């Protein structure tokens, strides 16, 4: 069953997506009959064997990398996201050290 789902997700991406026309998560999950979470989990698993990339802007969506630049762009997007999360974590940890004295917005 799991392998069948992997094949269905991969085929949807392979046959219905490109850099110019990536497939949106909403369409992908509907086409394969899965939840968003399950579809993302399968995509993550498929990345062990296939260069599935994504973008969040200009329409967003998934496709199989068509060239090295697709992979580099995807890596850079993930690194920016990681850096943003890391920055937020540092801020929140700072609040933990002084939790009783957090300023009120009112």
C-alpha positions, 0 to 999 in steps of 0.5 A, a space after each residue: 500500500 505504501 509503495 502504491 501511494 509513493 508511485 501515485 504521488 511520484 507519477 502525479 508530479 512527474 506527469 503533471 508538473 514542471 518548473 513552469 507549471 508546478 503542481 500545487 499541494 491542494 491539487 496533488 493531494 486531491 488527485 491522489 486522495 490523501 491529506 496534505 500531511 500525508 502527501 508532504 510525508 510521502 514527498 519527503 520520503 520520495 526525496 530520498 530517491 528523486 529530486 523533488 523541489 518546490 517553490 512558495 512564490 510565483 504560483 508555488 508547487 512541486 516538480 522534479 528538478 529539471 536542472 542543477 539550478 532548480 536544486 540550488 534554488 530549492 536549497 537556498 529557499 530551505 536555508 532561508 526558512 531554516 534561518 528564519 526559524 532559528 532567529 525566532 527560536 533565539 528570540 523565544 529562548 530569550 523570553 524564557 529566561 525572563 518569563 515573569 517580566 514579559 512586557 504587556 502589549 496593552 
